[in-house]
Amino acid sequence: MGMNTIIIEDEKPSARRLQRMLSSLGIEANTMLHSVEESIIWFQNNAHPDLIFLDIQLSDGLSFEIFEAIDIKSAVIFTTAYDEYALQAFKLNSIDYLLKPIDDDELAKAIKKYQERLPQKQAVTLDFNDIKKLLVNPIDRDYKKRFSVKVGQHLKLINIEDIECFYSENKGTYLYTNEGRSYLLDTTLELLENDLEPQTFFRISRKFFVNINAIKDMVSYTNSRLQIKLNTYNDDEVIVARERVKDFKAWLE
């Protein structure tokens, strides 16, 4: 059967290994993508494949972000190094997954299961945000209360309640305080997602996390988006991405 298959995996040796394993089962996966950004661009410009092998953690974020940007029309088998606890999320939602390092027999079983389901093949209709939440053990979660930043030769501590927003610019990640100062952080917005208390901070776009307590005003903006006015930050327009407006409004309540 000619099955159009792609691999999305940020570790190139792992991607090549999976490609060889699929080839031995008679399945050619000639397209390999390695990041959220690269994948979104690819899906915008290519016919969607029959089947995607998708790593959960990519170099620039969780692969769920692809689904937030693109209406994927393919079946998905996740590949993951997450532990068994996290994988309960997948069992609950009847999603196929393969635990790394991938085993030949498990791969063959997953392919067989996919092929048996083919007549009633459905696009992905799951709530990936729910699964994303399940992948993080809510027990004993300890969100950051402060950040240390470098100022010359000194370290300065900034309390979380004094931060209006986090933003990315020119490959750097910054926090911005209610005193009107920006400080460079040694992290990424993707990694910050696990450190920030979700009732207080929301990722409104690929560029910004905002603090609910720093929002001064919200204004309708072009293309069904929202513009946020923060108490002191005005270095750049703070826009809620169109695909995040609905979740943002729900978060506000």
N, C-alpha and C positions, 0 to 999 in steps of 0.2 A: 504494500500500500504506500503510495507517495504521500508521506506526512511532512508538512511544512513545519519545521521545528527550529526554535532559536534558544540560545542559552544567555541568560543575564547573570553574570558572576564577576565580581571585581578582582578575584584572584585568578590571573591568567593561567597559571599551571593547573588549577582546579577546573577551569573552563575547558582546557584542552583535554584533560583526563576524561571529563564527562563526554566530550565530543567523541573521543576514541571508544568509550564504552557504548555509546549510542550507535556508532558506526558498526560495532561488532553485532548489534541487534538489527542491522539493516536500516538504521535511521540516520539520515544525514542532517546535521545541524551546522549549516555553513555560516550562519550569522551569530556572532558572539558580541554582546554588549557588556560594558563594564561599570556603568554608573547610572544614577537616576537621570541626570541631565542628558546623557547620550541616548538613553532608552526613550525618553520623551520625544526627543528630536526624531529618532528612528521611527517611532510609531506614528508620528505626524506625517511622515513622508513615505510610508510603505504599507502594503496590504498586511493585515494582522495574520500571524501564523495560526496553524491549527493548535499548536501546543508550545507552551513556554516553560522552560526550566528556570526557576527564578530564585536567586539567593535573597534572603531577607535583608541582610545587612550589606549595603553597598558602600563604596568608598565615600560617597557624598550624602549618605542618609539611608533611611529605611526604604525598601523597594515599594512599600505601600504608597509612597508619594507619587509613583508612576500612575497608580490607579486614581489618585486624586486629580491628576492633570489630564488623563486620557481615559476614554471609555473603552476598556480592553475587550476585544471580541474573541479571545482565545481561552482555551483550557489552560490551567496552570498547575504545575507540580513544583512545590517549594523545595528548595534545598537549604538546609540550615545546620548550624552547629549549636543551636540553642539546646538547653537541657530538656529532660523529659517533662519537667514541670510546665515549662512554657508550651510544650507541644500538646498539652491537654486542650489548648485553644483550638488546635487544628482538628483534633479528634471530635470535639464538640461541634465543629462546623463542617465536618465531613470533607475536609480539604486533604488532598494528597500531599504528602511531604516525604522527603528522604533525608535521613540524618547523615551528616558528614562524619567521617569519610564515606562516600557512597559505596554501597555493596552491590556487586553485579546482580545477585538474585533479587534484591529489593528493587533495583532499577527495572529489571525484567517484569516483576510483579506490577509495579506502578504503570508501566507501559500497557500491560495486558488489561489492567483495570480501566485505563483510559480508552483502549480500543473497544472494550465491551460496552462502554457507555456511549460510544460514538453516535448511534442512531438518534439519540435525544440530546446531542451535544448542546450545551447551553453556555452562554457567555457568563462571565463572572458576575454574580449578583449579590455577593456577600458584603456585609458591612465591615470593611477593612479597619475602620477606626476601632470597632469593638475588638477585633482580633489583636490590633496593636496594643490596646489596653491590657488584654489578657496575657500578652507576651511579657508584661512587666509584673512581677509579683507584688501585689499591693500591700502585702504584709511587711511591716518594718521599713516602709519607704521613708527615706530621710532626705528631704529636699534641702538644697543649700540655703543657709541663712545669711551668708556673706561671701564676698569674693575678695581675693587679694590681688592687687594690681601693682605694677612696677612704675614708680615715678622717679626717673633718674636712677640713683643708686639705692633708693628707698622702696620699701613695700608699704602700701597703704591698704587698709581694710575698708571695704564698702559694704554696708548692710543692704540686704535685699530690698527692704522697703524704701531705700533711697534711690533705687534704680527705676528710671522711667521706661527705658526700652533697651533691648540688645539689637544690634544691627551688623550686617556684613558689608564691607566696602573694600574694593581692591584686594580681595583674597584675605583680608583681615576681619576679625570679629571684635566688636567693641561693645562696651556698656556705656550708657549715658545716664548721668545722675541728675537729680532734681536741682542741683546747683549749676547745671548747665555745662558740665565737663564730660568729655569722652575719654575712655581709657581702653587701651588695647588689651585683649585677653588671649591667652594661649589655649584656645579651644575653637570649636566650630558651632554654628547654630544647631546643627544636627545633634552634637553631643550635649548641648545645653538642654535639649528637650527632656532628658532624664533628670536634670538637676533642678528644674524650675517647677514650683508648685502650680499645677494646671488650673486651679481656680483663680490664680492671681495673674499668670502670664499666658498669653495666647500667641501662637505663630500665625500672624496675619498674611504672611507672604514668604517667599524664599529669602527675603532680605530682613524682615523684622519680627521680633517678639515684643509685644507691648504689655505694660503693667496696667491692669484694669483701673487702678487707683490714680493713674497719671492721665487718664483720658478726660480732656476738657470739652471736646465737641466732636460730633460725627456728622458728616455731610455727604449726601448722595454725589456720586462721581460718575464719569463716563463708563459705558459698557457694564452697567449694573454693579459697579464697584462702590466701595465706601472710602471716603477720605477721613483719616483720624487726625484730630488736633490734640497734641499733648501739651501738658502744662508749660514746659519750657523748650522742648526739642523742636527746632524749626530748620535744621540743616538741610532737610530733604523732605519731599512729600511722603507721607506715611499712608500708604494705600492698602486696603484689604483686597487681596486677589479675588477675582470673581468667583472662583471655585471654592473659596473659603468663607464667603459672605454668610451663607446659611448657617454654617457651624459657628461662626463668630457671633451672630445674633442670638443663637441658642446659648452660647457661652455667657453672654452678657446677662442673661436672666438667671 
